[in-house]
């Protein structure tokens, strides 16, 4: 009779992790604000490269 060499995972740990249950931040930023800040930085960098002062 052959040995059963199969490894079984525990029922609760099959690679599924629920991150929203593990950590809750006190600070929540709206995604629209983050995108707005990124666009603002891009525009500022564009103008700094285009109109750099002489010197």
N, C-alpha and C positions, 0 to 999 in steps of 0.2 A: 504494500500500500504506500503511495507517495505522500510525502509531507506537504502540508498546506503552508507555503511560504508567503502568503499574502499578508500585507500590513494594512491594518484598518485604522482610519483616523477617528478620533473621538467625535461624537455627533455634534458637539457645540463648536468645534474648532476646525471646520473644513475649509479654512482659508477666508472665511467671511469675517470682516472686521467692521464694526459700526462705529465710525469715528465721531459722529455727532453725539454719541452717548458718553464718550470718554472725556471730552474737554469742552467747557463752555467759557468763552472769553467775555470779559467785562466790556470790551470795546468792540463795537460792530460798526463797520464802515459799509455804506451802500456801494454796490459795484459801479453805479453811475458816477459817484464821486471819484473813485479810483481811476476810471477811464478818463474823466475830465482832467484830473491832475496829470496823467500821462500825456494827454494831448497838449496841455499847457506847457509842459516841459519840452515837448518836441517843437512847439512853435517858438518858444524862447530860444532854444538851441539853434533853430533855423535862422532867426534874426541875428543872433550873436555871430554866427558864421558868415552870414551875408554882409552885414554892416559892421565888421570888426574895425575898431579904431586904429588909426595910423600910429605906429610907434614901436 
